[in-house]
């Protein structure tokens, strides 16, 4: 994988991580940046390929959450007025 392709992969991961629906989004973004920077100077082709595969798998996992079509989902919640079944108060 060329440097340009790896950079493109990194950008895709960052874009998806920015909209990742989680309270830990900031931590996830930071970990991605740290890992890519840590491995940026790696020259062993086997290690580079292993990191590329890991990055691609991570992107696929992020996309499961970030590419969901929520337009048809009904996210409303209806609560019972008296869920315990006792007498109702008026």
Rosetta blueprint (number, residue, H / E / L):
1 X L
2 X L
3 X H
4 X H
5 X H
6 X H
7 X H
8 X H
9 X H
10 X H
11 X H
12 X H
13 X H
14 X H
15 X H
16 X H
17 X H
18 X H
19 X L
20 X L
21 X L
22 X L
23 X L
24 X L
25 X H
26 X H
27 X H
28 X H
29 X H
30 X H
31 X H
32 X H
33 X H
34 X H
35 X H
36 X H
37 X H
38 X H
39 X H
40 X L
41 X L
42 X L
43 X L
44 X L
45 X H
46 X H
47 X H
48 X H
49 X H
50 X H
51 X H
52 X H
53 X H
54 X H
55 X H
56 X H
57 X H
58 X H
59 X H
60 X H
61 X H
62 X H
63 X H
64 X H
65 X H
66 X H
67 X L
68 X L
69 X L
70 X L
71 X L
72 X L
73 X L
74 X L
75 X L
76 X L
77 X L
78 X L
79 X L
80 X L
81 X L
82 X L
83 X L
84 X L
85 X L
86 X L
87 X L
88 X L
89 X L
90 X L
